[in-house]
Amino acid sequence: MKDFIFNKNANSSVIIAGIISLFIGVGVARFSYTSLLPYMLEDNALSLNFSGILASINYVGYLSGAILAIFIKDFNLKIKLFRLGLFLCVLTTLILGTTTNEILWLVSRIVAGFGSAMLLVVGAAIVMMRLKFDDKTKAMGIYFTGIGIALSSSDLVSRFIVNIYSWEMSWIVLTLLGAFVLIQPYYVLGLDKNYKKPEGKQKLDTSVFTPFVLILIFAYFTEGVGFVIQGTFLPAIIKTLPGLEEYSGLTWLLVGLAGIPASIIWMRLAFKHGSVNMIIIAMLIQVVGIMIPTLTTNIYLNLFCGILYGITFIGLVALFMNLGGRLAGNHPVMLMGSLTTAYGIGQVAAPLYAVKFTTITGNYDLALYVTAIIVLVGALTLLFTKQFFRINY
């Protein structure tokens, strides 16, 4: 068992380390906020406007980390920043459970965002480099199941604790859980004497930024917008629908559960039918999911909305990041960082217009309409570009 989990040179250990890292960076440091936000709003711990600011500032931190990742060439520095991200994600989570000071909350969310970028962007690149497979597509599909596992497990922990104690205690328990499990990725994804790191410093190679790659980056920007509205507010959106107030938590849990097999399914489909084709289809499906809460209060359709969101957003992260890694060749962090930067810009902007529109109209419909249009534009742009350049990826 020790060799299976703590062997630095075993593919199983590397994938487990990646999944645990996603639990800490995506589940604890990012999506727990979505799970606990309805309780915090109900308790008047923060206003709707401030909730949007906190979400946006978290993505500012994430964006800054993604930009930094573009320029990291030294492998030792990647490891150090990845390890720093583990601790930052855990420590900043503790702040949300031990104080209600808004300044400290703002600082904690921006730092948590930076830490998340280190675990997702740099962490994904490290995992890809450490895996010993000729074709890493299937293995990376397994790795990205960690996003669904992170979301559903952190949600279960959050809601279990909040129903017994309080949302503050949920943050504290998540902190302790994160601190306990970070030991494995801290050790396994570090350097060891048997690992041969690249020699010399790599130059910034801009040749990877072909016209198609630039369009791909734009499409990921629109997906960042599509991701963040439901990723931040879905439980709160469902809670505002007449008769569905009690189902907001269940909808979010379904997002995580649906997301667990999503990356494997989409990656297999991409292997057979092409990554770009699957990205376009997933984005179009996501548009449908975004629109459902604006069209009906039917409980089953709105639960299905959560399933569609979990299937598509996690699948799209896996598809974009894997395709970016393949197109980048020997510069996976640079292109993954560029993709995530575009994604992050969408994440920063979307919560701000969402709370503005919601404050003006009294519901989330306008924000969802705008979001659906933006994602649709991204999908259609990618479709037309694929046809124009005759892309076969």
Secondary structure, 3 states (H helix, E strand, C coil): CHHHHHCCCCHHHHHHHHHHHHHHHHHHHHHHHHHHHHHHHHCCCCCHHHHHHHHHHHHHHHHHHHHHHHCCCCHHHHHHHHHHHHHHHHHHHHHHHHCCCHHHHHHHHHHHHHHHHHHHHHHHHHHHHHCCCCCCHHHHHHHHHHHHHHHHHHHHHHHHHHHHCCHHHHHHHHHHHHHHHCHHHHHHCCCCCCCCCCCCCCCCCHHHCCHHHHHHHHHHHHHHHHHHHHHHHHHHHHHCCCCCHHHHHHHHHHHHHHHCCHHHHHHHHHHHHCHHHHHHHHHHHHHHHHHHHHHCCCHHHHHHHHHHHHHHHHHHHHHHHHHHHHHHCCCHHHHHHHHHHHHHHHHHHHHHHHHHHHHHHCCCHHHHHHHHHHHHHHHHHHHHHHHHHCCCC
